[in-house]
Structure formats: C-alpha cells, structure tokens
C-alpha cells in the first residue's frame, strides 16, 4: 500500500463496540487504509464506477429496504457482486437481521461481516472521526506539549534551553502535561493538529540534575493529558542582545507544520525571567486573539496610530 498508516479492523471493532457476525480470520491481521466509510446504495443498484475497495462499507435502513424488495435470486446476485470487491468489512447498522445471501457472500469472499446497534449517521460520524485521527498524516518533533488554560502550547527550542523545567513549573501551577521530549503530531483536518506522546515515554519528563520523573505519580491524574490540539508554538532561545525582539505583538508569526499554519512566538531566555508565567500570559493572549481581540491594536488605536501587521511563516519540513 502506498499509504503509510493503517488501522487493524480489531481496533475499529473495539472502538465502536461492533458485533462480529463473521470473520475469515484474526481481525488484527485485516487492515484499513482509508479514513472513509461508504454506504453502497449505488453499488447495490449496479453502479460500480469510482467504487473504492479500500473503504469499509455500511448498510442501514435504506440499503436493507432496497434489498428486502428484491427477489431472492436478484438479492443474492447483487450481494455476490458487492462482496466480490473484497473491501475490508461490511457493517450492518441498527442490528438488522442478516440476509442469508449476505452471510453466504461474506463467507465466499472472506469479507468480515459486523453489526452494530448504531444508526448509519452515528456510525459514519464516529467511525470516520476515529479513522481520521488514526490514519492522519504525522511527524514527530523534539519539544514539550502542555495544556495551559485549555490552549495546547508546543514548546520548542534547542536542547538545554529550559523546556522541561518550564513544563514542570507549569504542571505545579495546575496545567497539564501531554508530552515531553518527543511530540507526535497528527494532522486530523485541513486546519487542525493534535499532539500526543509516544506510549513508552508517556507521563515521564527529564529534568537535568534530577533525572527522570513520572509526572502522573508525583502530581496526580489531573496533571496529565493524553492528547491535545496544538494552538500555539512557543520557541525558547537564549537571549541575544544583538537581536530585535517584538515588544508590541504587532507582527503575526506562524509556524507551518504539515501544511497547517499555527500561531507562534519567540521568547528569549535569560536568568530572572519567569517563563511559566510568560507562557500562561501567551496562552491567554492567543485565546483572546482567536476571539478577535488584539491588545496591541487597541493600544495603537488609543494613541491614534495605525497598526501595520506583517505575517511571517516559518516552515517545518513535512515528512
């Protein structure tokens, strides 16, 4: 498969709590590569142009009403042709009774047959949302992801600049750690990125001079979170006296990750600066900007000046 990511059918069954009516083998060995779920109404009527055989199929009231109205021989023929395309699985909605011809065709072509009490709309919504996340384009980046006042803040910077120390201070102040050192970033939609930690290092954080600590055990379940949307990228860098740092917040800076533009800021680090407090302010200020308020714009307006904003985008190479 050209697709780099896949989900086993057993994962989908567990997520949606599906009943297994028939399986040709271990569902862990059957993989889904497409994030969509199709209702094969046109296919049952005989139209197979553009039919994507990588998609999971589902049948609800409409499909069952149509099939019920067919003669047994015609129904068997239509279902035989459908299952001959050997898609990953067919899910029957609303606990409909399985047509004998449907079960026979599933066994003939080795296509798993599943059933759920969910209606078609709810199945598609939940199933596609789950597959979107699991099959999303992704990269892993060095940094720390933490939730601050509901905002997902990705802290990046060179090794030793103070990312983990800042994160542990934020946890002490009541915020939640998502990932330290390695952040897995998934593009779950055209405008959304979700970050998480690799399972084997989840909840752990490295502090120079102390070593590895388990944040969940030290600070409790309220101090951690498994996933979080990335709303802001904060780059920490050693203070450079020769560099100009934005003091007004007029310029809009963005970091492009997997083609998604995320607001970003650069914070210089030097002794005496309380980075945890600064990041709290940055998170709240970012939320205000999303809600349409810009403090710099209001101040310049009060002074009778016009706000000139330049958009700067830094790109992270997609892999």
N, C-alpha and C positions, 0 to 999 in steps of 0.2 A: 504493500500500500504506500502511496505517495504521502499520505497523511502521517504526521509524526506522532500523533497521540491517539490513544484508543481507550475504550472502557469495556470491561468484560460485562457480558449480559447478566451475570450473577450480581454485579454491583447495582445495575438498574433494577433488578428484581428486589433486592434488599431495600433500596432507596424508596421505591414505590409500593413495597409490600405486595408484590404480584403473586398470584397463584400459578404454579407450574402445572399445566394440564398435560403437556408432552414435551420431552426434551430428548434429542438424539444422543446426548452425552452430557459431560460436565459443563455447566453453563459458564464456568470460569475459563473455558477454552474457546468460547464464542465471543468475538469482539465486535464492538460498534465503533465505526469511524466517522459517522455523520451525526451532526448535532440536531437533526430534524426528525420529526415523527410524522408519517404520512397517513392520510385516510384514503384507501384505494378505491374510492367510488367510481372514478372514471375507468380504472383498470378492470373492475368487475363488469363494467359495461362493454369492455373490449378495446379500450384505447390505452396503448402502452407506449406511445411516443413520449420521450423525455422521462420515462419511469426510472427513478434512481434506486437501484437494487441495494445500495448501502444503507438506506433508511429503514428504521423499524416501522412496521405497519400497524395500524389500529383500526378496529371495526366497532362502530357504535350502533345506535338505533337506526340511522339511515341505511347503513350497509346491510344490517340484518333484515330490515323491512324489505329491501330490494331482493335479497337472496331468498327470503321466505316466499316471495311472489313468483319465483321461478319453478319450473318443473324440476324434479329431482335430477334427471339426466343433464339438463342445462346447467343447474347449480353445480353439479359435480364437474362439468366441463370448465365452467368459469373459475372455480376454485383450483382445479388442477393446473390451469394455465397460470393463475396468480402465484401459486406456490412453486411453480417450476422456475421462477426467477431467483429463488433461494436467498431471500433477504434475511437479515439477522434474526427476526422474530415477528410474530403477529400477536397483538394484544387485543383481547376481546373485552369490551367495556360493559359496565352495568351488569356484570355476572350473567350475561346471556347464556342460554344453553347452547352448547357447541353442536353445530350440524355434523352428523356422521361423515358427510363428504369433506368437511373441513378437517376433521381429525385424520381421516384417511389420506388426504393430500399432504398434510403436515408430516405424517409418518413416511409417506412415499418419497418425499424430497428432503427429509431430515431438517425441517424448519421448526424451531421451538414454538410452541403454542402456549400463550399465557393468558391469564384472566384477572380482571380487577373489578371492584365494585364502583370505581370512579366513572364518571361520565366522560365523554370524549373531550370536551373542552378542558376539564380539570386535568385529565391525564396528559393532554398535549402541553398545557401550561406548565405543569410540574415537571414532566419528563424533559421538555426542551430546555427549561431553566437549569435543570441538573446537568444535562449534556453540554449546555453552553459553557458551564464552569469547568467540567471535567475534560472537555476537548478543546479548551481555549488555547490560543497561541500564548507561549510563555517564555520567560527568561528568568535567570537567577542573577541577582545583583548583591554585591557586598554593601551592607548597611544595616540599619535598625529601623523597624517599623513599629510605631506605637500609636495608640489611640489617645488623643488629647481633646477632651470636651466633645467627643463624637466625631472629630476630624482625624482621618488617617494620615499621619505625618511620617514620611520616609526620610530618615536622616542618613546622609551620605557624607563621605569625606575620606581623606587618606587615613591609613592605619595609625592609631595613637593620638588622633586629634581630640578624642573625648566623647565619641558617640555612645558607647556603652555606659560610661559614667553619667552622662546626661540622662540616658534612658532609665537608669536605676533611681536617680533623683526624681524623675517624673512619676515612676511607679510609687515611690514613697509619698508623693503628693496626691495619689489617688487615681492616676491614669493607668492604662492597661498595655502591657507588652504583647506584641504579636510575634515579632521575630527579631533575633539578634544575629549578627554576622552574615548570614545568608538569607536573603528575602526572595521567595519565589513569587514572581509577578505574572498574573494571568490577565489577558485581555478578554474580558467577558462580554463586551459590547464595543461598538464603534467609539464610545466616549467614556468607557469605564474600565478601570484597572483594579484588580483585587490582589492583595498581597497576603502571604502566609509563610509559615516556617516549615522547612523540611521536618518530617515527623521525628527523625532520630535526634534532632537538637532542639526540639520544641520546648519552650519554657526555660531553657538554660541561657545564661548570659555570662560572658567572660569579663572579669574586672582585673586589670593589671595590678599585681601585688597581692591579690587575694586568690585569684583563680576562678574556677567555675562555680557558679551558684545556681540553685534551682529557684526561680522567682516564684513559682506557684507554691512551693513548700514554705518559703520564707514569708511571703506576703498574702497567701491565700488565693482561692479561686477567683476572687474579684480583681486580682491584679493581672490577669492574663486573658487573652482572646485568641482564638484560632485563626480567624481571617478578618481582614478589614479593607475597605475601599481606600485607595490612595488618593487623597485630596490635595496634598501639598508635599513638595520636595524641598528639604532644607539641606543645603550644603554647608558643612562646617569646614573652615580653613584657618590656618594660623594667620594672625593679624599681620598684614603687610602695610607698613606705614607709607609706602610709596603708591599704594593703590587707592583709587577713589571708591568709597562705598556709598551706596544710595542712602540718603538721610531723610528723604521725603516719602519714598514709596510711590513716586510718580510713575516710574517705568514698570511695565508689566513684563515679568520674566516667566518663561515657561520651559519645562524640560519635556522633550518628546520621548516617550517610552512606548515602543511597539506601535508607533504612529499616533498615539494619544497624547495630546498636549496637557501637561499638568502644571499648575502654577508653582513657581519655585522662587526661593530667596537664598541669598548667600549671607551667612553670618560669620564674621571674623571672631576668632577665639583668642583671648589673651587673659592672663591672670586677673581675677577680680570680677569677671563677668559671670552673672548667674544665668547660665544657659537654659536651665529648666524653666525659669520664669520667662525668659525671652521666647522660648518655644511655645509656652502657654499663650502669650500675647499674640504670637504669629498665627497660631491655630484659630484663636478667636477673631483676629483681624481678617484672616482668609474667609472665615464663615460670613463675616459682615460684607465682604466684597462680593461673595456669591449672592447675597441678599440685596445687592445693589447699592451699598453704602461704601464710600471711599473717604476716609478721614482727610487725606492729603487734598483731595478735590474740594472738600468743604472748606478747609483752611485757606486754600488759594482763592476760593470764591469770596471768603470773608475779607481777604486782602485786596480784592479787585483784580486778581491776576488770572490768566488763562492757564489751564492745565494741558501741558503737552506730554503725551504718553507715547513711548516707543515700545513696541513689542519685540522682545528678544527671545529667541528659541534656541536652546541647545539640544542637540540630538544625541540620543543613546542608540548606538547601532543595534538594529534588530537581528536576532539570531533565530 
